[in-house]
Amino acid sequence: MNRRHFTTTMLQTALAASLVVPLISCKKMKELKEGAEKVGAAVEEASKYTIITGSKTGNYYRAATELNSVIGDKLTITESAGSFANIEKLGTNQFNLGIAQYDTIMMFVKMGGTRANQANSCQIVARLNPEYVHIIVNKKAKISTLADLKGKKLAVGPDKSGSLVSAFTVMAYINNVNIQKETKGISKLPYEEAIKKVQSGEVDAMFITTSPGMPLLKGIPKDASKNIELLNIPTSYQLPGGIKWTYRIEPIPAGTYPWQEGAQTTLTTSSFLLASKQLSAARVRSLAQKIYSKTTELKAKSDLWKYLSTAGAKQDVANGMLYHLGTRQHLGLAKVVKKRGRKIKIRRKKR
């Protein structure tokens, strides 16, 4: 090969290489970009919190939706039967977060063993509005007191719901009836079906534990008042010792429901946004910062957040309530040492 031909060949080779390299680089950059996008999506998904709530027509689901809207779409929301199922699944670390009522937490504690461990694995992030034990009765059933519920046909809520826990507790402590064993006349119905049956008289009364203003109950028409009413429990009623710290008696204001005839009073129990004990303190602290910094915005959305406050949470911790370490870090109370040996102590807040 002469010198001129060699030089020409080298130039052609160099030119070809200069054209190929950018093509390879562009392809590689596209692959890298796509890979980065996938990793980014995975990181974003991993940064979300999974939360177990209740039915889509209930207030737990609504609370999660409201929370999600103010913290920047950080929640993956799942329906459930209610509080019992939520403690069961959150307590075994199947979800990061959950919502549950106090009477259910206490039932798990009293059951001992695995159930108590599940309750102790659910730790508080924030206090929500209390849950009201709505006992809706057919007017022809002649039910005017809690004692009158004994021997009646009752819809006690779906299996593993908070309503079922409330019904079980009321019937056990007040009427000495175990509705899990003495099942004659006891139905575990979906709420929609129970409402229809109590109106028709197929069922004498139904339990539904929820915050006032539940959309499903507000959807019952005004003329239903011909057939149904809320069982009124007077504030003077003396609760048995076993449950007097679990429930209070508080009003449901007149006009809360179209079919409601005046103000009523009924049993209430606290409710909480909970986190799995296994969820890292850093992630819970980050969530708590978002929640407590948005207190005003959340309260503007609904009364479900009525009792959310930094001062209230600090008082709860001082009272020995089991707040998650991440929440306590956010509150500046990470070094609080519980003096009592019992793992879980949740007291009703005085209002």
CORGI-V360333 format. One line per field, one symbol per residue. psi: psi as a letter, one per 20 degrees, with the letter a starting at -180 (. if undefined). A space follows every 10 residues. Layout:
BEGIN
psi=???
END
This chain:
BEGIN
psi=prhghggggh hgghgghhhg ghgggggghg ghggghgggg ggggghiqpp ppebqijrhg ggghggghhi jlljpopprr hbgghggghh ijkiqhrrpq qhhgghgggh hacgghhggi ioqpgqpaqq ppnoopqphi iloirhhihp jropojrqpk rhghgggggg hghhjlpoih gnipjppnqq hghggghhhi jhqhqqpoor qqjphghhip qhiiihhrrp ppoqiipoqq hijiihqror qoqqjhqhip nrqqqrqqqq qqpqqphipq hghhggghgg ghikgggghh grihjhjpqg ggghhgghjj qmqqghghgh ikkhjppphq hphpooqppp .
END
